[in-house]
Amino acid sequence: MKLRPVPLGVAVGLLWGVLMMLTTWLSVLTGYAEEFLRVMAGSIYPGYSISPLGGLVVLAYGFLDGFVMAVVVAWLYNRLS
């Protein structure tokens, strides 16, 4: 069975982007995962901040990050199987 890279990329990209956005917004409201977001997301995604707008920024970055990662994994899987 072969994986379809683009649909997998869209699914993983949406999942990662939405989860990062929700984590950011939860952090804005409660302070949850604030240190994680400052260290991990702040160093990977330029322009990101823990704010409502930062949640939208990380949604776009997260989608792109998840999309590329899933397409590469699907491509490797298809080549090696």
Secondary structure as GFF3:
##gff-version 3
##sequence-region A 1 81
A	DSSP	alpha_helix	5	30	.	.	.	ID=ss1
A	DSSP	alpha_helix	34	36	.	.	.	ID=ss2
A	DSSP	pi_helix	37	41	.	.	.	ID=ss3
A	DSSP	alpha_helix	42	44	.	.	.	ID=ss4
A	DSSP	alpha_helix	52	80	.	.	.	ID=ss5
###
